[in-house]
Amino acid sequence: MNGCELNELPDESERLRPHVVSLRRAALQAEELQEVRSFSDRFLLKFLRARDFDTGQALKLLLNYLRWRRTSPEISSCLSPSSVLGLLNASYHTVLPQRDHTGSRVLIYRISRWNPKDWSAFQVFRISLMTSEIISMETETQRRGLKAIFDLKGWSLGHAWHINPSLAKKISSVLLDSFPLKVRGIHLVNEPMFFRPVFAMICPFLPDKIKQRVHMHGTEFHNTLRDFFPEQILPPEYGGQGPGIEEACQDWTHHLLQSENLLNQIAEHPTGDVLTVPDHSIISEEAEDKQPSEV
């Protein structure tokens, strides 16, 4: 079976077992991972699916992920939603209740809700890492990846001041080769002209494949976003018919807070067995059964 066919199999499939065993053996033999004594099946499957069961590429991604966490303690050592509760309560971020027509998770970030006087870029990025860790445990997200909408309304020099070349490289590393999630699209709306220097700082670190998935919509995004996402999943504020953005943000904040123990376990021991994703997942079985038809 090829990688795409393997990706469609359930986690418990015996056909996946040889690939998990092979990746575990390679990881335990890696010199820089000698202090890591165990890797759970669930942890390894994330990396295998992210690289379509190419064991060599999955190992490279796993090494990059652990290296990134080790060299970025200011972001990864604390994954407590309570530590950034004020920013979450400001409705800065959400994951939409329904997936898009391809099965991808859809994330929205609203820059206007980030006050750079109160929150550093490291804290803001920590929210992205929390969400990424949670959704990367979902088998369907491992298969279909994610798409992100960044609403840059309110972007100011105060925000730009926080994004230095070092942080830009850390951000691009996660997008590129340091996290077990497939990034299927990045959509910028309301982007001002003076955001472009920041994007230009990040762009050199991105491969052509990711650059081709970046779409700038400007202020006319209400119409153009519908070329990429079904109307029924987008909030009305973004030209859709789904739940309002404030409600969606509150629901995802609640979900993160209920996942606090899980996130703390991941921060302490990312390679081992942790609690399963809570049953109160924001996507109900009913919502999963009623996926929007392809546009």
N, C-alpha and C positions, 0 to 999 in steps of 0.2 A: 504494500500500500504506500502511496506517496504521502507527503506531509499534509496536504490539504484533506485527504481522506482520513488520516489519523486524527486530525483536528476535530473531526465531527464525531468521533467516538466518545462515549461517556468516560468519566474519570476512572471508573472501576473496570474498564475493559482490559482483559488479559493481553490484548494485542499491544497495549501501551507499556506493559510491564518491562519488556526488554529495553525499551528506550529510557525508562526511568532508572533501571538498574545501571545502564551504561553511563548515563549522566552522573549518577551518584558516584560510581567508581572513579570517573574522571575528576570529579570535584574533590573527592577525598585524596586523590593523588596530586592535586595541584599544590605546589610548594607554598604559595601564599595563603592557602586555606588549611594549613596543618593544625591550627588551633581550633578549627571547627570540626566537631566530632560527629555531627549527624545532620542529615538533610531530610525533611519530611517529604513524602510523595507529593503532597499538595503543593509544597514550595517548588519542587523540581518541575512539576507539570506546567507551572506558569511560564517558565523559561523555555520549555520545549514547545509549547503552543505559540509563544511569541516569535519563535524562529522555525515554525512549521516542522518540528521534530528533526531538525538538523542538529545532531548532538554537539558537533564542534562549535557551531554558532551559538547554541544555547549555553554552552560552557563559557564562551567569551562574554556573553551577556550577563551571566551569573557573576563572573569575576568583576565585571565593570560595575554591576549593581552594588556588590559588597564593598568594592573599592570606593565608590561614590559615597556610600553611607559612612565609611571610615574617615574619609577626608572632608566630610561636610557635617560635623557634629552639631554645628550651630542650627542646622535645619532638621537633621534626622534623629538626633538623640532624644528629642521630646516630640511625641506624637499625640499629646493630650489635647483634645478639642477644648477643654476648659481653659487652656492656656491662651487661647485666641477667641474666647467666647464673645468678647465685645465686637470683634470684626465679623464673626459669624452672625451675631444678632443684628448687625447693620445690613444684612441681606447682601453680602458681598458675593456669595457663591452658591451655586446649586448644581445638582444633577437632575435632569428632567425625569419625571415619573416614567415616561415611556421611551423605549429605544426608537431610533429612526427606522426607515424602511429597509436598511441593510442589517439591522440588528445592533448597530453601534450605540454605545452610551453617548449622551450629549450633555456636555458640561457648559455652564455659563459663568463668566466672571464679570463683575461690574466695578470698574476702576473707580467710579465716582464715590463708591461706598468705602474706599480705602483712604483714610486720612493719614498721610505720611508723617504727620506730627505725632501721631499716637502709635503707629504700627510700622515696624521696619519691614524691608523687603524680605528678610529672612522669615519673619513671622507669616507674611503673606504667602510665601512659597511653601511654608509648612502646611498650610491648608490644602494646597494642591497635592502634596505628598500624602497627607491623610486620606484624601479621597482616592488617590491612585492606589494606595495599599488596599483599601476596602473593595474597590471595584475590580482590582486584579485578582481577587479571590473568586470572582464569579466566572464560571466556565464559559458562559455565553459571551462575556466581555473578553475573555482570553481569545476566543475565536474571532469576534467581530471588531474588537478595538473600540476606540473612542474618537469623538470629534468635539472640538472646543470652540465656543464663541466668546470672544473677548470684547466686551463693550467698553470702549476707551473714552466715552464721554466723561469730561471732567479731568482728563489727563493734564497734568501740570508739570512745571519744572521741578516742583517738590517731589513728584513721583520719579521723574527722570534722574534726580540727584541720587536716588537710592540704588539705581541699576548701574553698577560699575562693571568693567570687563570681566572680573573674576566671577561675579554672580551671573553675568550673561553666559559665561562658559558653562557654569553649573546647570543653568536652565536648559541650554541647548544639549548638554550631555544626556539629560533625562529624556528629552525628545528623541534623541538619536540612538544611543546605545547603552543606556544605563538603567533602564526600567523595563520590566516585562509586560509592556502594553503596546499594542499597535496603534499609532496615531494616524487616523484616517483623514483628518482634515482640521485646519486651524482657520477660523473665520474672524476677521477683525471688523468691527463696526464702529462708527463715530470716531474714527481715528483722525486726530489733528495733524497738521503738517509737522509740528515739532515732536511728534512721536517717531517720525522716520529715522532720526539719528540713533535712537535706541534700537529700532529694528535692524538698522544697518550694522550695529555692533554685534547683534546676535547672529545675523545672517551668514557670516563667513564660517561659522561653526556647523552650519546645517548642510546636509547633503542635498543634491538636486532633487531627490525623491520627496523630501520634506518641503523644500522650497516650492515645489509644484503643487503642494497641498495647502499652501497659504493663500487665502482669498481676502482681499481688501474690499469692503462693501461701502465705505463712506457713510454718509447720512441717509442714503436712499436704500438702506438695508431691508426695510419692511417688505419690499418686493423681491429683492435679489436673494435673500435667505431662503425664500420658498423654492428657489431653483435647486436647492441642496437638501432641504428638510421638508417633510410633510407638514402641512399647515396644522394638522390636528395635534402635533406634539409641541409646537412652539407656543410660548406664552403670547397673549395678545399684544404685549409691549414690543414683541419682535415679529409682528405680522401674522401670528398664528391663532389657533382656537383652543389651545391647551390651557391648563391652570395658569393663573396669574403669577408673575415672577416673584412677588412677595410671598405668596403661599408656597411656591416651590422652594424658595430659599429657607423658609421656616421648617418645612418638612425635612429637607436635607440636613439642616442644623440639628434637628431632633434625632435624626438617624445617626449622625456622627457622635452625638453625646451618648446615645445608647450603645455605641460601639467603643466607648472609651477603654474598657478593660482589654478588649481585643487589640486596639491600637497600642496600648502600653505594652502588651506582650510582644507585639511585632517589633517595637522599638528596642526591647531588651533582648529578644532572641528571634531575629527575622528568618532564620533558616529552619526552625523547628515547627512542631505541631502547636497550633494555637487554636483558640476557640473558633468554631465555625461562624460564618456570617450570620448575624441574628435573624430569626424568623420574621421579624418585623421589617423586612426589606421594603424599601420604598416602592419597589415594583411588585405588585400583588400578582398572584397566579392569574387572576382575571385579566389584569393588564397585559401579562405576557401572552395570554391566549388571544388577545385582540390587537396584535401588532398591526400598525398601519400598513396599507398596501403600498407597493413600490410606486414611486412617482417617476 
